[in-house]
Amino acid sequence: MTTITTRTVEYPADGLTMIGHLALPAGAGPRPAVLLGPEGLGLNDFQRSLADSLAELGYVALAFDIHGGRYFTDPQEMLARALPLLADPDRMREIGHAALDVLRAEPRTDPDRIAAVGYGTGGAIALELGRAGVDLRAIGTINALTTGRPGEAARIRCPVWAGVGSEDLIMAAAQREAFAAEMQAAGVDWRLVVYGGALHAFHHPPVDHDTVPGVGHHPLHARRAWRDIVDLLAECLPVTA
């Protein structure tokens, strides 16, 4: 395991002070970078650990915040914050751009080699950055098969990979079909992986608080989905010495 360094970064977005987690790989000089977005509950130690894992692979990684430092343990509080956000592409883009500015300003970041990976709400934000025409090398999402405003997917300039559980009622078959139709109509280089038997947020370890119905951890598919994301990055954003 390589030695990495981490630090907390604060920055304004959506009228809040966001508190992100920046992980830097060993060595010196610019490296490819990954913007990492959390689920609707907010940024927690799990996403921070994923950023650390990406840094161990040689990436500069920023696990960005979406709730001003809050992590919601009450599902209703989370929905009251997240649902209006998901319905407002411009707000999502503002949050994504603010985090992207922080990542680009990091001296270790190669500003021309950035990917966005996100889970749930964080994945929707990653997709909205693509629809806004941001120059990304790849977009990877799990449980985030959101569709955008008509025609804007044509602005996506990179491959898009999406993962979802077959039993995810939040991202159900109709949502999968709408997402696929949008990507195909826009001429995007896209892939959709359906993990058999998995529920919503299958990638996330069990939590000790209430969640919305239909959430459940699937350890095997969680490992597979992480490997798929790492493979996407290796293909589109390889780390070179």
Secondary structure, 3 states (H helix, E strand, C coil): CCCCEEEEEEEEECCEEEEEEEEECCCCCCEEEEEEECCCCCCCHHHHHHHHHHHHCCCEEEECCCCCCCCCCCHHHHHHHHHHHHCCHHHHHHHHHHHHHHHHHCCCEEEEEEEEEEECHHHHHHHHHHHCCCCCCCEEEECCCCCCCCCHHHHCCCCEEEEEECCCCCCCHHHHHHHHHHHHHCCCCEEEEEECCCCECCCCCCCCCCCCCCECCCHHHHHHHHHHHHHHHHHHCCCCC
